[in-house]
Amino acid sequence: MPFLPSRIISKPPAKISQALKKLLILSGLLATLLAPLAGWSQAPYYQPQPNYSAINPGGSPYDRYTTYQISARYTAALPLGDFKNYIDQASVRGFTLTGEWMFPNNVSVGAQVGYQAFTQRLPRAVYPLSDGSDLSAVQTRTFTATPIQLIGKYHLGPSSAAFRPYVQVGAGGSLTENISYYGTLSEGGKGFRFAANAAVGTRLLFGKKGNFGADLSVGYQHISANFDYVKTYSALTGSVGVVYRWW
Amino acid sequence: MKTIKNRFLKTAALLLTTLSVGLVACDRDPVDDLSPEDSQVFITNHDRTVNFATFKTFAIVDSVTILSNERDARPSATSRDLALIARIAENLRNRGYVQVARTEKPDLGLNVSIISNTYVGVVNNNPYGGGYGGGNWGGGFGGGFYYPPSYSYYQVSDNYWYTEAIDLKNPVTGQGGQPQLKVIWNAEIRGDGIFDTVSTNRIVDAVFAQSDYFKTTR
């Protein structure tokens, strides 16, 4: 079969030892950078007292100590820039998980893991292949990103404000996959790529002394994808979800 | 000291677990909702140095050859196979070619095959796992995280129609001075439902529709 196309074949998932290596480096960095901030080894530890408010009438521990906050959010994304030429439909399949150390001085740092999946189907068309073949198929374009990032936030207002807006920046890597399916035949790539984000949002605390709240944010995501189909991924994201804080 | 550390670790572990469960749940097959018709792929190619109008007659095989990576080639002549052969011949006649017997020195010869290959492989279901374990986070946390090894075996059957047109008029001299015949056009039909009789006419017409250069004048 002299004209069999060589580029389009179904393959088992490729090994990504390169991505693993980068993950290792990233997790190492994360541990090294954040361990001292959390005071894991030497910082004094606050032992909760049974009648705390009686002996500390004026203060909240959130104003005086480094505390913790996690959030889980549903995330939707709208393609921007060059990425929009490949997929212009919004992604409604996504989430964002964040864990942070909240410092008393309105700053927080942490890690964020996200997931966003885009799919777009194109009606049947004939595509010329590099070997001279003509391929007629229904094309399904997909882009999936799992960014793992270090983030920093600056919060406005007191630590237990009902409405506490913030600005956020972050950078890290993303497990990224970009595949175009022609019928059920697939072509594309996957790998660990540089990722960055910026966002503005707000936390809405359910009760001044409460642990739970809501989080709303809009942001911008960038991934230096560098695949055959998608070179640069950029998207406008919107997130809504729940926040839990403790000390 | 220990309590807070453990509490944070528990939360972190919980986050990671939720994440992996979430990822698996979200990672559905993007093409499993394709109808059989939409899943079909037609791939054609031709020799661009050839003028298809220089050929006037053709002959076509009387049975389909099943080519497999596990068995010797064998002929097949079910009603479906014969219907497909007839449809190819009909398309060629509509393009101006005259069908003749194989003994009447046709200009073109048409082969029709089913390629049936089977592959077996192994896949690691946890390609990203283990990244946290080795000496970094895991080291600081005592035991680290444990990722159970998870492997699956899969078998892929790749079955598709393959047809080609051979130039019988102009044999070329190949390596070692042996005369060779040149394939000047071929077509692959892949996807779901391609071996159902109801699809036969449509899938054959589809490959000719995208090969508009394949025609002659009487």
Interface residues (C-beta under 8 A of the other chain):
Chain A: M1 P2 F3 L4 P5 I8 S10 P12 P13 K15 I16 A19 L20 L23 L24 S27 G28 L30 A31 A35 A38 W40 Y45 Y68 I70 A72 R93 F95 L97 G99 V113 Y115 A117 T119 R124 V126 L129 D131 G132 S133 D134 L135 S136 A137 V138 T140 T142 T144 T146 L175 I179 Y181 Y182 G183 T184 L185 W246
Chain B: M1 I4 K5 R7 F8 T11 A12 L15 T18 L19 G22 L23 C26 D27 P30 V31 L34 D38 S39 Q40 V41 F42 I43 T44 N45 R48 G121 V123 P127 Y128 G130 G131 Y132 G134 N136 W137 G140 Y154 V156 D158 Y162 E164 V183 N186 E188 R190 G191 D192 A206 Q210 S211
